[in-house]
Amino acid sequence: MPHPVYPATTKELAAHRTDLAPETHAAFQAFSKQVFADGALPEKTKQLIAVAVAHVTQCPYCIRSHTKLAQRKGAGEQEIMEAIWVAAEMRAGGAYAHSVIALDATSGEPS
C-alpha cells in the first residue's frame, strides 16, 4: 500500500513532535490559545477566518480542525461555506490584481 501524502495525526506522532521541542511546542500552544480567545472578534469569527485561511494555504489538517472548531463555536454549514467562498475570491483576486505586472512587462518598455 502506498504511503499517504498526508499521514494521519496519531497520538504517537504528536507526542514525538512535542518531545523534540517541548518549550517551542508549549509556546506555540499558548500563542494559539491567545490568538483564538474572544477579544475584539469572537472566537467563532476567528475560527471562520481560520477556515478561510486554511483553504488558501491548502492545509488539510487545518481545514479539518478549524472547521470542527468553528462548528463547536456555533458556525453552521452555510457560514463555513461562505468563509470558503471568501477565501476563493481572495485567492482569485490576487491573480487578477497581479495581472498588471504581466501587462506592465509586455508594455514594450525595458525592465
Number of C-alpha atoms within 10 A of each C-alpha: 3 4 6 7 6 9 9 9 9 9 9 9 12 10 11 12 12 14 11 10 10 13 11 11 14 12 11 12 12 11 11 11 11 11 12 16 13 13 10 6 10 12 18 19 18 19 24 24 18 22 26 26 22 21 18 17 12 11 13 11 14 17 20 12 15 21 23 15 18 23 17 12 16 13 17 13 12 9 15 20 15 14 21 22 14 16 20 16 13 15 15 11 12 11 11 10 9 10 12 11 10 9 10 11 12 11 10 8 7 6 7
